[in-house]
Amino acid sequence: MIEAAVRRKSRSGFEASETTERPALAETHFRYSLLDQTHPRDIPSGCIHITTRPTLQCSPHCLNTHQQHIMAPNTNTRGDVCVEEARSSLSLDNYDVGAMLSPRPTNSKHNPEDVVIFFDWDDTLMASSAIAKLGLCPKYINEEPEIPDDVQAELKELEESVVQLLETALSYGRVVIVTAAETGWVELSASLFMPRLVPFFNTRIKVISARSTYEYLYPDCPRRWKMEAFNNEVFPVWESYGEEDSAGIPRHVISLGDGPTEREALINVKMQAMDACHGKSMKFIAYPKISELQLEVELILANMEHLCTHEGDLDLQITWEMLNGGA
């Protein structure tokens, strides 16, 4: 057991317990999280809760942000996130980003750190629910599941799409994978099911286990884990800029995942940064099949430029209807 005596107030406004104990992590067993759909009544007292947005109603082939949620706190009595009319759209038509988006002028002062892209792992890049449903999910490091040929073929297609997505994301800025699973799960699952992703990790893309890093500080508040991870990745970068250098340079923070926790972490960042950044949230569907996750990845890939360069906040959600219509 590793004991940590800490008492601090973090950027997200919560105070850690005075004395906490960090449990020793099993070296051969990994817990992975597919439980981001926490019901409000299950949230421990003291945790932040931000009500989830309604599903955006769109045609099957186009995800439109006719209603765009502002990523800053509102003043109404219900605690809902503010909504503002906006004109911007993401299109699924033939995954042709070139036909959809007009060229944007480049900023000569652009720094790669101006764009930070956070990806969840399970059911965002890795089809963990589908793999678990098929009984292929390993419980121990030395397990090597026998993957049926048809499933292997689907995973190969997903792998190709995810590789392209990560390469494209890296061309715009810094990419960080933040997972609620324990340390090692991302690398282990990738090595078993999508091995071409392994070279990205911890060289080109930072992988953070929010659970392993922050659970011992906030054992009763899982929603805090990703908030702390986002804060610690975003604000040290921003604070390295001088006021003169940062003026007029857009800063884009993008969060993509299937649960509410990464969206809430992004809102928390936006609440602190205010006008210094544009927050963009993309909510994936829950528990997708492998083929459905690939469609989601292709949708994001086709619209990555818009997500990374749009001058404003975006709060988007992919729907089942969109995927069924686009399949």
C-alpha positions as CSV (number, residue, x, y, z in Angstrom):
1,M,0.0,0.0,0.0
2,I,1.3,3.4,-0.9
3,E,0.2,6.2,1.5
4,A,-0.1,9.8,0.3
5,A,-0.8,12.6,2.8
6,V,-2.2,15.5,0.7
7,R,-4.5,18.4,1.2
8,R,-4.9,20.6,-1.8
9,K,-7.6,22.4,-3.7
10,S,-7.4,21.6,-7.4
11,R,-8.4,23.6,-10.4
12,S,-11.8,21.9,-10.5
13,G,-12.5,23.3,-7.0
14,F,-12.6,20.0,-5.0
15,E,-10.4,19.3,-2.0
16,A,-8.6,16.0,-1.7
17,S,-8.9,14.1,1.6
18,E,-6.2,14.9,4.1
19,T,-4.8,11.3,4.2
20,T,-5.5,8.8,1.5
21,E,-4.1,5.4,0.8
22,R,-3.4,4.2,-2.7
23,P,-4.1,0.5,-3.2
24,A,-1.4,-1.6,-4.8
25,L,-2.3,-2.4,-8.3
26,A,-2.4,-6.0,-9.5
27,E,0.4,-6.6,-11.9
28,T,-1.4,-9.1,-14.0
29,H,-5.1,-8.0,-13.9
30,F,-6.6,-5.0,-15.5
31,R,-9.9,-3.4,-14.9
32,Y,-11.3,-1.5,-17.9
33,S,-14.2,0.9,-17.7
34,L,-17.3,0.8,-19.8
35,L,-19.3,2.4,-17.0
36,D,-19.3,6.1,-18.0
37,Q,-23.1,6.1,-18.2
38,T,-23.5,6.8,-14.5
39,H,-27.0,7.7,-13.4
40,P,-27.2,11.0,-11.4
41,R,-28.5,9.2,-8.3
42,D,-25.4,7.0,-8.3
43,I,-23.0,10.0,-8.1
44,P,-21.4,10.3,-4.7
45,S,-22.0,13.5,-2.8
46,G,-19.4,16.1,-3.4
47,C,-19.1,15.2,-7.1
48,I,-19.9,17.7,-9.8
49,H,-22.9,16.9,-11.9
50,I,-23.7,18.6,-15.2
51,T,-26.9,17.5,-16.9
52,T,-26.4,15.8,-20.2
53,R,-27.6,17.5,-23.3
54,P,-30.5,16.3,-25.5
55,T,-29.6,14.3,-28.6
56,L,-29.2,16.6,-31.6
57,Q,-31.9,15.7,-34.2
58,C,-30.2,15.4,-37.6
59,S,-30.6,13.7,-40.9
60,P,-28.9,10.3,-41.2
61,H,-26.1,11.8,-43.4
62,C,-25.4,15.0,-41.6
63,L,-24.6,16.0,-38.0
64,N,-25.6,19.6,-37.7
65,T,-24.9,21.9,-34.8
66,H,-28.1,23.9,-35.3
67,Q,-28.1,24.0,-31.5
68,Q,-24.7,24.5,-30.0
69,H,-24.1,24.2,-26.3
70,I,-21.9,26.8,-24.8
71,M,-19.1,25.2,-22.8
72,A,-19.3,27.7,-20.0
73,P,-21.6,27.8,-17.0
74,N,-25.0,29.2,-17.4
75,T,-27.2,31.2,-15.0
76,N,-30.6,29.4,-15.2
77,T,-32.0,27.6,-12.1
78,R,-32.1,24.1,-13.6
79,G,-28.3,23.8,-14.0
80,D,-28.6,23.1,-17.7
81,V,-25.8,24.0,-20.1
82,C,-26.7,27.1,-22.1
83,V,-27.8,26.7,-25.7
84,E,-27.2,29.1,-28.5
85,E,-28.2,29.1,-32.1
86,A,-25.3,28.5,-34.4
87,R,-24.4,27.8,-38.0
88,S,-21.9,25.0,-38.5
89,S,-22.2,21.4,-39.6
90,L,-20.3,18.2,-39.9
91,S,-21.2,16.0,-42.8
92,L,-21.1,12.2,-43.3
93,D,-21.7,12.4,-47.1
94,N,-19.1,10.0,-48.6
95,Y,-16.7,11.0,-45.8
96,D,-15.6,13.8,-48.2
97,V,-14.3,16.5,-46.0
98,G,-12.9,18.5,-49.0
99,A,-16.4,19.0,-50.5
100,M,-17.8,20.2,-47.2
101,L,-15.3,22.6,-45.7
102,S,-13.9,25.7,-47.2
103,P,-10.2,26.5,-46.9
104,R,-9.2,28.5,-43.8
105,P,-6.4,30.9,-43.6
106,T,-3.4,29.7,-41.6
107,N,-2.1,31.6,-38.6
108,S,1.6,32.3,-38.9
109,K,1.9,32.2,-35.1
110,H,0.2,28.9,-34.9
111,N,1.9,26.6,-32.3
112,P,1.1,22.8,-32.3
113,E,0.2,23.2,-28.6
114,D,-2.7,25.4,-29.6
115,V,-4.7,22.3,-30.4
116,V,-5.1,19.6,-27.7
117,I,-7.2,16.5,-28.7
118,F,-8.4,14.1,-25.9
119,F,-9.6,10.7,-26.9
120,D,-11.3,8.2,-24.6
121,W,-10.2,4.6,-25.3
122,D,-12.9,2.0,-24.7
123,D,-15.7,2.3,-27.3
124,T,-14.1,5.4,-28.8
125,L,-10.9,3.9,-30.4
126,M,-11.1,0.3,-29.2
127,A,-14.4,-1.7,-29.6
128,S,-14.2,-2.9,-26.0
129,S,-17.9,-3.6,-25.5
130,A,-18.1,-5.7,-28.7
131,I,-14.9,-7.6,-27.8
132,A,-16.2,-8.3,-24.3
133,K,-19.6,-9.5,-25.6
134,L,-17.8,-12.0,-27.8
135,G,-15.9,-13.3,-24.8
136,L,-12.6,-12.1,-26.2
137,C,-11.7,-9.6,-23.5
138,P,-8.6,-10.7,-21.6
139,K,-8.5,-10.7,-17.8
140,Y,-4.7,-11.3,-17.5
141,I,-1.6,-10.2,-19.4
142,N,-0.8,-13.7,-20.6
143,E,-4.2,-14.3,-22.1
144,E,-4.2,-14.4,-25.9
145,P,-7.8,-14.9,-27.1
146,E,-8.5,-16.8,-30.3
147,I,-10.2,-14.3,-32.6
148,P,-12.6,-15.6,-35.2
149,D,-11.7,-14.8,-38.8
150,D,-14.7,-12.6,-39.4
151,V,-14.1,-10.6,-36.2
152,Q,-10.4,-10.3,-37.1
153,A,-11.4,-8.8,-40.5
154,E,-13.6,-6.2,-38.8
155,L,-10.9,-5.3,-36.3
156,K,-8.4,-4.9,-39.2
157,E,-10.7,-2.4,-40.9
158,L,-11.3,-0.5,-37.6
159,E,-7.5,-0.5,-37.0
160,E,-6.9,1.1,-40.4
161,S,-9.4,3.8,-39.7
162,V,-8.1,4.5,-36.2
163,V,-4.5,4.7,-37.5
164,Q,-5.7,7.3,-40.1
165,L,-7.6,9.2,-37.4
166,L,-4.6,9.4,-35.1
167,E,-2.2,10.4,-37.8
168,T,-4.7,13.2,-38.9
169,A,-5.2,14.3,-35.3
170,L,-1.4,14.5,-34.7
171,S,-1.1,16.8,-37.8
172,Y,-3.3,19.4,-36.0
173,G,-1.8,19.3,-32.5
174,R,-1.1,17.3,-29.4
175,V,-3.1,14.0,-28.8
176,V,-3.7,12.5,-25.4
177,I,-5.6,9.3,-24.6
178,V,-7.3,9.5,-21.2
179,T,-8.9,6.4,-20.0
180,A,-10.8,5.3,-16.9
181,A,-9.2,1.9,-17.2
182,E,-6.1,1.0,-15.2
183,T,-2.6,1.6,-16.4
184,G,-1.6,-0.9,-19.1
185,W,-5.0,-1.7,-20.5
186,V,-4.7,0.5,-23.5
187,E,-1.4,-1.0,-24.5
188,L,-2.5,-4.5,-23.7
189,S,-5.8,-4.4,-25.6
190,A,-4.1,-2.6,-28.6
191,S,-1.4,-5.3,-28.8
192,L,-4.1,-8.0,-28.9
193,F,-6.7,-6.5,-31.2
194,M,-5.1,-3.5,-33.1
195,P,-1.3,-3.9,-32.9
196,R,-0.6,-1.1,-35.4
197,L,-1.6,1.3,-32.7
198,V,1.1,0.3,-30.2
199,P,3.9,2.4,-31.8
200,F,1.9,5.5,-31.2
201,F,1.7,5.2,-27.4
202,N,3.9,7.2,-25.1
203,T,6.2,8.3,-28.0
204,R,3.8,10.3,-30.2
205,I,0.6,10.0,-28.1
206,K,0.5,10.3,-24.3
207,V,-1.6,7.7,-22.6
208,I,-3.0,8.5,-19.2
209,S,-4.9,6.2,-16.8
210,A,-7.2,8.7,-15.0
211,R,-8.1,5.8,-12.6
212,S,-4.6,4.8,-11.7
213,T,-3.4,8.4,-11.3
214,Y,-6.3,9.9,-9.4
215,E,-8.4,7.2,-7.8
216,Y,-6.4,7.2,-4.6
217,L,-6.9,10.9,-4.2
218,Y,-10.6,10.8,-5.0
219,P,-11.8,7.2,-4.4
220,D,-15.5,8.2,-4.1
221,C,-15.7,10.5,-7.1
222,P,-14.8,8.9,-10.4
223,R,-15.9,11.9,-12.3
224,R,-13.0,13.8,-10.8
225,W,-10.4,11.6,-12.4
226,K,-10.7,12.9,-16.0
227,M,-11.2,16.4,-14.8
228,E,-7.8,16.3,-13.1
229,A,-6.2,14.6,-16.1
230,F,-7.6,17.3,-18.5
231,N,-6.5,20.1,-16.2
232,N,-3.0,18.8,-15.8
233,E,-2.5,18.4,-19.5
234,V,-4.1,21.7,-20.7
235,F,-3.1,24.4,-18.2
236,P,0.7,23.9,-17.9
237,V,0.8,24.4,-21.7
238,W,-1.3,27.6,-21.6
239,E,0.6,29.0,-18.7
240,S,3.9,28.8,-20.6
241,Y,2.7,31.5,-23.0
242,G,3.2,35.1,-22.3
243,E,0.2,37.5,-22.6
244,E,1.6,39.0,-25.8
245,D,2.3,35.7,-27.5
246,S,-1.1,34.2,-26.7
247,A,-3.2,37.2,-27.8
248,G,-5.2,36.4,-30.9
249,I,-4.0,32.8,-31.2
250,P,-7.0,30.4,-31.0
251,R,-6.7,27.5,-28.6
252,H,-8.8,24.5,-29.4
253,V,-9.5,21.8,-26.8
254,I,-11.3,18.8,-28.3
255,S,-12.7,15.9,-26.4
256,L,-14.1,12.7,-28.0
257,G,-15.6,9.8,-26.1
258,D,-18.7,7.7,-25.4
259,G,-19.4,8.8,-21.8
260,P,-20.3,12.0,-20.0
261,T,-17.1,12.2,-17.9
262,E,-14.9,13.5,-20.7
263,R,-17.5,16.1,-21.7
264,E,-17.7,17.3,-18.1
265,A,-13.9,17.5,-17.9
266,L,-14.0,19.7,-21.0
267,I,-16.7,21.9,-19.6
268,N,-14.5,22.3,-16.5
269,V,-11.6,23.4,-18.6
270,K,-13.8,25.8,-20.4
271,M,-15.1,27.3,-17.2
272,Q,-11.6,28.1,-16.1
273,A,-10.2,29.2,-19.5
274,M,-13.3,31.2,-20.5
275,D,-12.6,33.0,-23.8
276,A,-9.0,31.8,-24.0
277,C,-10.1,28.6,-25.7
278,H,-12.8,27.0,-27.9
279,G,-14.1,23.7,-26.3
280,K,-15.3,21.0,-28.7
281,S,-17.1,17.9,-27.4
282,M,-18.0,14.9,-29.5
283,K,-20.2,12.2,-27.8
284,F,-19.9,8.7,-29.4
285,I,-22.7,6.2,-29.1
286,A,-22.6,3.7,-26.2
287,Y,-21.8,0.0,-26.7
288,P,-21.2,0.0,-30.5
289,K,-20.5,-3.0,-32.6
290,I,-17.1,-3.0,-34.3
291,S,-18.6,-1.9,-37.6
292,E,-20.5,0.9,-35.9
293,L,-17.4,2.2,-34.2
294,Q,-15.6,2.2,-37.5
295,L,-18.4,4.4,-38.9
296,E,-18.0,6.8,-36.0
297,V,-14.2,6.9,-36.5
298,E,-14.7,7.6,-40.2
299,L,-17.1,10.4,-39.4
300,I,-14.6,12.1,-37.1
301,L,-11.8,11.5,-39.6
302,A,-13.7,13.2,-42.3
303,N,-14.4,16.2,-40.1
304,M,-11.3,16.6,-38.1
305,E,-10.3,19.9,-39.8
306,H,-13.7,21.4,-38.8
307,L,-13.3,20.2,-35.2
308,C,-9.8,21.6,-34.9
309,T,-10.3,24.9,-36.6
310,H,-13.9,26.0,-35.9
311,E,-13.8,29.4,-34.2
312,G,-16.3,28.6,-31.4
313,D,-17.5,26.0,-29.0
314,L,-19.1,22.8,-30.3
315,D,-21.1,20.3,-28.3
316,L,-22.0,17.4,-30.6
317,Q,-23.4,13.9,-30.4
318,I,-23.5,11.0,-32.9
319,T,-26.8,9.2,-33.0
320,W,-27.8,5.6,-33.9
321,E,-30.0,7.0,-36.7
322,M,-27.0,8.7,-38.3
323,L,-25.0,5.5,-38.3
324,N,-27.8,3.4,-39.6
325,G,-28.5,5.8,-42.3
326,G,-24.8,6.1,-43.2
327,A,-24.1,2.4,-43.2
